Amino acid sequence: MASGHPVRPEQPEFYLDLARRLKEAHRRANALPKDVRIPVIRRLLVVTEAVKRDPLRASERLDRMLDELPPQADEPPTR
């Protein structure tokens, strides 16, 4: 969601979309090899924490991360 997106942090849809994208990012990250997965998940945790202080900026950071992650990752291994 770019900063010019019509849905803003004042609207509930913003947070629903943000939660959906965070879930998608975690799904993709969990499918990565362990040596890559751990740093990516740490970055996702930082983005998740940043939502409390600056939701719009955190959303933009999440968009950049999603662009970097492989789009179609296999299902993550079961734990």
MIPA-184907 format. One line per 8 residues: number of its first residue (from 1); their letters; for each residue x negated, y negated, z of C-alpha. Coordinates in Angstrom, 1 decimal, always signed. Layout:
# MIPA-184907
NUM> a> X/Y/Z  ...
//
This chain:
# MIPA-184907
1> masghpvr> +0.0/+0.0/+0.0  -1.7/-3.1/-1.2  -1.3/-6.4/+0.7  +1.0/-7.6/-2.1  +3.4/-4.7/-1.5  +7.0/-5.8/-0.8  +7.3/-3.7/+2.4  +5.7/-5.6/+5.2
9> peqpefyl> +4.8/-4.6/+8.8  +8.0/-6.4/+10.0  +10.1/-3.7/+8.3  +10.6/-0.2/+9.6  +9.9/+1.3/+6.1  +6.4/+0.1/+6.4  +5.7/+2.3/+9.4  +7.5/+5.3/+7.8
17> dlarrlke> +5.4/+5.0/+4.7  +2.2/+4.5/+6.8  +3.0/+7.7/+8.8  +3.6/+9.6/+5.6  +0.3/+8.5/+4.2  -1.6/+9.2/+7.4  -0.1/+12.7/+7.4  -1.1/+13.2/+3.7
25> ahrranal> -4.7/+12.0/+4.5  -5.0/+14.4/+7.3  -3.7/+17.3/+5.2  -6.3/+16.5/+2.5  -9.1/+16.0/+5.0  -8.3/+19.4/+6.7  -8.8/+21.1/+3.3  -12.4/+19.7/+3.0
33> pkdvripv> -15.5/+21.8/+4.0  -16.3/+21.4/+7.6  -19.5/+19.3/+7.1  -17.4/+16.7/+5.2  -14.1/+17.1/+7.0  -15.3/+16.0/+10.5  -16.6/+12.5/+9.5  -13.4/+12.0/+7.4
41> irrllvvt> -11.2/+12.8/+10.3  -13.2/+10.5/+12.5  -12.6/+7.7/+10.0  -8.9/+8.6/+10.0  -8.7/+8.3/+13.8  -10.3/+4.9/+13.6  -7.6/+3.8/+11.0  -4.9/+5.3/+13.2
49> eavkrdpl> -6.2/+3.3/+16.2  -6.4/+0.1/+14.1  -2.7/+0.4/+13.3  -2.0/-0.9/+16.8  -3.9/-4.1/+16.3  -3.6/-4.9/+12.6  -1.2/-2.6/+10.8  -1.5/-4.3/+7.4
57> raserldr> -5.3/-4.1/+7.4  -5.2/-0.5/+8.6  -2.8/+0.4/+5.8  -5.2/-1.1/+3.3  -8.1/+0.9/+4.8  -6.0/+4.0/+4.6  -5.3/+3.3/+0.9  -9.0/+3.2/+0.2
65> mldelppq> -9.6/+6.4/+2.0  -6.8/+8.2/+0.1  -8.4/+7.0/-3.1  -11.7/+8.7/-2.0  -10.1/+12.0/-1.0  -9.5/+14.7/-3.5  -5.9/+14.3/-4.7  -4.9/+18.0/-4.8
73> adepptr> -6.7/+19.8/-2.0  -5.9/+23.5/-1.3  -4.0/+24.3/+1.8  -6.3/+24.0/+4.9  -7.5/+27.2/+6.5  -5.5/+28.3/+9.5  -7.1/+27.8/+12.8
//
